[in-house]
Amino acid sequence: MVDEWIQEIKKKCPPDRLGMILVHNGVVRATSRKGGPVARMKLSYSRAALEEAVRRFKEREGIVEIRAWINEGTLGVGDDIMVVLVAGRFRTDVLPVFQELISLIKTEIVKEDETS
């Protein structure tokens, strides 16, 4: 998926506007933030909220493309939770959007119920 996204972006984006592509691949850890064991996680999300967030962040200065995929259902340790890609002109354009979007997804879009 990520390799395909990168190739598509390189082909479609003007080379003078594409200088950085960042990718985040979130994975289910074996321990929670509090240190307790996690065997699996139930995950859901709002597709409408994700689409709106991606649309809004794409409007930021220097951003040429954003892609996001979120896994849904019961996930085990080592399973992918999400993949987020932000492409843009300069590091100073891309890094803040990358960080803000991932934080927004984790805090407002994804609903997770850790179970052991």
PyRosetta script that sets phi, psi and omega in degrees:
from pyrosetta import init, pose_from_sequence

init()
pose = pose_from_sequence("MVDEWIQEIKKKCPPDRLGMILVHNGVVRATSRKGGPVARMKLSYSRAALEEAVRRFKEREGIVEIRAWINEGTLGVGDDIMVVLVAGRFRTDVLPVFQELISLIKTEIVKEDETS")
pose.set_psi(1, -50.8)
pose.set_omega(1, -176.0)
pose.set_phi(2, -64.2)
pose.set_psi(2, -44.6)
pose.set_omega(2, 178.9)
pose.set_phi(3, -59.9)
pose.set_psi(3, -41.3)
pose.set_omega(3, 178.2)
pose.set_phi(4, -63.6)
pose.set_psi(4, -45.3)
pose.set_omega(4, 178.8)
pose.set_phi(5, -57.6)
pose.set_psi(5, -47.3)
pose.set_omega(5, -177.7)
pose.set_phi(6, -61.7)
pose.set_psi(6, -45.3)
pose.set_omega(6, 179.7)
pose.set_phi(7, -62.6)
pose.set_psi(7, -42.9)
pose.set_omega(7, 178.1)
pose.set_phi(8, -61.1)
pose.set_psi(8, -43.3)
pose.set_omega(8, -178.6)
pose.set_phi(9, -66.1)
pose.set_psi(9, -43.3)
pose.set_omega(9, 179.0)
pose.set_phi(10, -62.2)
pose.set_psi(10, -34.9)
pose.set_omega(10, 179.9)
pose.set_phi(11, -74.3)
pose.set_psi(11, -37.9)
pose.set_omega(11, -172.0)
pose.set_phi(12, -91.8)
pose.set_psi(12, -26.4)
pose.set_omega(12, -174.6)
pose.set_phi(13, -87.3)
pose.set_psi(13, 141.0)
pose.set_omega(13, 176.5)
pose.set_phi(14, -61.4)
pose.set_psi(14, 131.3)
pose.set_omega(14, -175.8)
pose.set_phi(15, -62.1)
pose.set_psi(15, -22.5)
pose.set_omega(15, 178.2)
pose.set_phi(16, -79.7)
pose.set_psi(16, -8.1)
pose.set_omega(16, 179.8)
pose.set_phi(17, -111.5)
pose.set_psi(17, -4.3)
pose.set_omega(17, -177.3)
pose.set_phi(18, -115.6)
pose.set_psi(18, 109.2)
pose.set_omega(18, -179.9)
pose.set_phi(19, -127.9)
pose.set_psi(19, -8.9)
pose.set_omega(19, -178.2)
pose.set_phi(20, -156.1)
pose.set_psi(20, 138.1)
pose.set_omega(20, 173.5)
pose.set_phi(21, -129.7)
pose.set_psi(21, 122.0)
pose.set_omega(21, 176.8)
pose.set_phi(22, -111.7)
pose.set_psi(22, 141.1)
pose.set_omega(22, -179.8)
pose.set_phi(23, -129.1)
pose.set_psi(23, 133.3)
pose.set_omega(23, 174.3)
pose.set_phi(24, -115.5)
pose.set_psi(24, 128.6)
pose.set_omega(24, 175.7)
pose.set_phi(25, -123.0)
pose.set_psi(25, 97.6)
pose.set_omega(25, 178.9)
pose.set_phi(26, -78.2)
pose.set_psi(26, 137.6)
pose.set_omega(26, -175.1)
pose.set_phi(27, -129.0)
pose.set_psi(27, 144.0)
pose.set_omega(27, 177.1)
pose.set_phi(28, -66.8)
pose.set_psi(28, 121.4)
pose.set_omega(28, 177.3)
pose.set_phi(29, -85.6)
pose.set_psi(29, 162.0)
pose.set_omega(29, 178.0)
pose.set_phi(30, -82.1)
pose.set_psi(30, -9.2)
pose.set_omega(30, 178.4)
pose.set_phi(31, -132.3)
pose.set_psi(31, 148.3)
pose.set_omega(31, 177.5)
pose.set_phi(32, -78.5)
pose.set_psi(32, 173.4)
pose.set_omega(32, 176.3)
pose.set_phi(33, -58.6)
pose.set_psi(33, -30.9)
pose.set_omega(33, -179.2)
pose.set_phi(34, -84.7)
pose.set_psi(34, -1.9)
pose.set_omega(34, 176.4)
pose.set_phi(35, 96.4)
pose.set_psi(35, -3.7)
pose.set_omega(35, 179.6)
pose.set_phi(36, -77.4)
pose.set_psi(36, 158.5)
pose.set_omega(36, -179.3)
pose.set_phi(37, -71.3)
pose.set_psi(37, 145.8)
pose.set_omega(37, 176.1)
pose.set_phi(38, -129.7)
pose.set_psi(38, 122.6)
pose.set_omega(38, 176.6)
pose.set_phi(39, -98.2)
pose.set_psi(39, -33.8)
pose.set_omega(39, 179.3)
pose.set_phi(40, -155.8)
pose.set_psi(40, 169.5)
pose.set_omega(40, -177.3)
pose.set_phi(41, -143.5)
pose.set_psi(41, 134.4)
pose.set_omega(41, 173.6)
pose.set_phi(42, -95.4)
pose.set_psi(42, 129.0)
pose.set_omega(42, -172.8)
pose.set_phi(43, -132.2)
pose.set_psi(43, 136.7)
pose.set_omega(43, 172.6)
pose.set_phi(44, -143.3)
pose.set_psi(44, 167.4)
pose.set_omega(44, 179.3)
pose.set_phi(45, -158.4)
pose.set_psi(45, 164.6)
pose.set_omega(45, 177.6)
pose.set_phi(46, -93.3)
pose.set_psi(46, 111.9)
pose.set_omega(46, 178.6)
pose.set_phi(47, -62.0)
pose.set_psi(47, -40.3)
pose.set_omega(47, 179.8)
pose.set_phi(48, -62.9)
pose.set_psi(48, -42.6)
pose.set_omega(48, 179.9)
pose.set_phi(49, -66.3)
pose.set_psi(49, -38.6)
pose.set_omega(49, 177.9)
pose.set_phi(50, -65.0)
pose.set_psi(50, -47.1)
pose.set_omega(50, 179.5)
pose.set_phi(51, -60.1)
pose.set_psi(51, -41.9)
pose.set_omega(51, 179.7)
pose.set_phi(52, -65.5)
pose.set_psi(52, -42.7)
pose.set_omega(52, 179.7)
pose.set_phi(53, -63.5)
pose.set_psi(53, -45.2)
pose.set_omega(53, 179.1)
pose.set_phi(54, -61.0)
pose.set_psi(54, -45.3)
pose.set_omega(54, 179.5)
pose.set_phi(55, -59.1)
pose.set_psi(55, -46.3)
pose.set_omega(55, -178.3)
pose.set_phi(56, -64.5)
pose.set_psi(56, -44.6)
pose.set_omega(56, -178.7)
pose.set_phi(57, -71.0)
pose.set_psi(57, -28.5)
pose.set_omega(57, 177.2)
pose.set_phi(58, -64.3)
pose.set_psi(58, -23.0)
pose.set_omega(58, -179.5)
pose.set_phi(59, -77.3)
pose.set_psi(59, -10.0)
pose.set_omega(59, -178.2)
pose.set_phi(60, -67.4)
pose.set_psi(60, 147.8)
pose.set_omega(60, 179.2)
pose.set_phi(61, -56.4)
pose.set_psi(61, 130.1)
pose.set_omega(61, 175.4)
pose.set_phi(62, 85.3)
pose.set_psi(62, -2.4)
pose.set_omega(62, -179.8)
pose.set_phi(63, -95.5)
pose.set_psi(63, 128.6)
pose.set_omega(63, -179.8)
pose.set_phi(64, -106.7)
pose.set_psi(64, -25.3)
pose.set_omega(64, -179.7)
pose.set_phi(65, -161.5)
pose.set_psi(65, 147.9)
pose.set_omega(65, 173.3)
pose.set_phi(66, -138.5)
pose.set_psi(66, 135.5)
pose.set_omega(66, 173.6)
pose.set_phi(67, -129.5)
pose.set_psi(67, 143.3)
pose.set_omega(67, 178.2)
pose.set_phi(68, -146.2)
pose.set_psi(68, 137.3)
pose.set_omega(68, 176.2)
pose.set_phi(69, -134.2)
pose.set_psi(69, 133.3)
pose.set_omega(69, 178.4)
pose.set_phi(70, -125.1)
pose.set_psi(70, 130.8)
pose.set_omega(70, 177.1)
pose.set_phi(71, -76.7)
pose.set_psi(71, 151.8)
pose.set_omega(71, -177.2)
pose.set_phi(72, -138.2)
pose.set_psi(72, 146.0)
pose.set_omega(72, 179.1)
pose.set_phi(73, 114.3)
pose.set_psi(73, -156.5)
pose.set_omega(73, 179.3)
pose.set_phi(74, -92.7)
pose.set_psi(74, 119.7)
pose.set_omega(74, -176.6)
pose.set_phi(75, -113.6)
pose.set_psi(75, 143.5)
pose.set_omega(75, 177.4)
pose.set_phi(76, -101.0)
pose.set_psi(76, 169.4)
pose.set_omega(76, 178.0)
pose.set_phi(77, -55.7)
pose.set_psi(77, 131.3)
pose.set_omega(77, -179.5)
pose.set_phi(78, 93.2)
pose.set_psi(78, -13.6)
pose.set_omega(78, 178.1)
pose.set_phi(79, -72.9)
pose.set_psi(79, 150.5)
pose.set_omega(79, 175.7)
pose.set_phi(80, -71.3)
pose.set_psi(80, 133.9)
pose.set_omega(80, 174.6)
pose.set_phi(81, -92.3)
pose.set_psi(81, -49.2)
pose.set_omega(81, -178.9)
pose.set_phi(82, -157.6)
pose.set_psi(82, 159.0)
pose.set_omega(82, 171.4)
pose.set_phi(83, -130.7)
pose.set_psi(83, 126.7)
pose.set_omega(83, 179.4)
pose.set_phi(84, -128.3)
pose.set_psi(84, 132.7)
pose.set_omega(84, 179.4)
pose.set_phi(85, -127.3)
pose.set_psi(85, 131.5)
pose.set_omega(85, 175.6)
pose.set_phi(86, -127.3)
pose.set_psi(86, 126.8)
pose.set_omega(86, -179.5)
pose.set_phi(87, -121.2)
pose.set_psi(87, 141.3)
pose.set_omega(87, 179.5)
pose.set_phi(88, -168.2)
pose.set_psi(88, -167.5)
pose.set_omega(88, -171.2)
pose.set_phi(89, -75.3)
pose.set_psi(89, -62.1)
pose.set_omega(89, -175.2)
pose.set_phi(90, -125.7)
pose.set_psi(90, 160.0)
pose.set_omega(90, 176.5)
pose.set_phi(91, -55.4)
pose.set_psi(91, -39.2)
pose.set_omega(91, -178.4)
pose.set_phi(92, -67.9)
pose.set_psi(92, -20.8)
pose.set_omega(92, 174.6)
pose.set_phi(93, -85.0)
pose.set_psi(93, -43.8)
pose.set_omega(93, -169.3)
pose.set_phi(94, -79.5)
pose.set_psi(94, -45.7)
pose.set_omega(94, -174.5)
pose.set_phi(95, -57.1)
pose.set_psi(95, -48.3)
pose.set_omega(95, -179.8)
pose.set_phi(96, -63.4)
pose.set_psi(96, -40.6)
pose.set_omega(96, 178.9)
pose.set_phi(97, -64.4)
pose.set_psi(97, -44.1)
pose.set_omega(97, 178.5)
pose.set_phi(98, -56.1)
pose.set_psi(98, -51.0)
pose.set_omega(98, -178.5)
pose.set_phi(99, -65.7)
pose.set_psi(99, -46.1)
pose.set_omega(99, -179.1)
pose.set_phi(100, -64.0)
pose.set_psi(100, -42.6)
pose.set_omega(100, -178.9)
pose.set_phi(101, -65.2)
pose.set_psi(101, -45.4)
pose.set_omega(101, 179.1)
pose.set_phi(102, -62.3)
pose.set_psi(102, -42.9)
pose.set_omega(102, 177.7)
pose.set_phi(103, -61.6)
pose.set_psi(103, -43.7)
pose.set_omega(103, 178.6)
pose.set_phi(104, -61.8)
pose.set_psi(104, -44.6)
pose.set_omega(104, 179.3)
pose.set_phi(105, -59.7)
pose.set_psi(105, -46.9)
pose.set_omega(105, -176.6)
pose.set_phi(106, -68.2)
pose.set_psi(106, -34.3)
pose.set_omega(106, -174.6)
pose.set_phi(107, -95.1)
pose.set_psi(107, -28.0)
pose.set_omega(107, -173.1)
pose.set_phi(108, -123.4)
pose.set_psi(108, -20.0)
pose.set_omega(108, -173.9)
pose.set_phi(109, -104.1)
pose.set_psi(109, -42.9)
pose.set_omega(109, -179.1)
pose.set_phi(110, -87.7)
pose.set_psi(110, 137.0)
pose.set_omega(110, 173.7)
pose.set_phi(111, -113.1)
pose.set_psi(111, 115.1)
pose.set_omega(111, 179.8)
pose.set_phi(112, -119.0)
pose.set_psi(112, 142.6)
pose.set_omega(112, 178.6)
pose.set_phi(113, -127.1)
pose.set_psi(113, 93.6)
pose.set_omega(113, -179.5)
pose.set_phi(114, -68.1)
pose.set_psi(114, 134.5)
pose.set_omega(114, 176.2)
pose.set_phi(115, -131.5)
pose.set_psi(115, 153.2)
pose.set_omega(115, 179.8)
pose.set_phi(116, -101.5)
pose.dump_pdb("model.pdb")
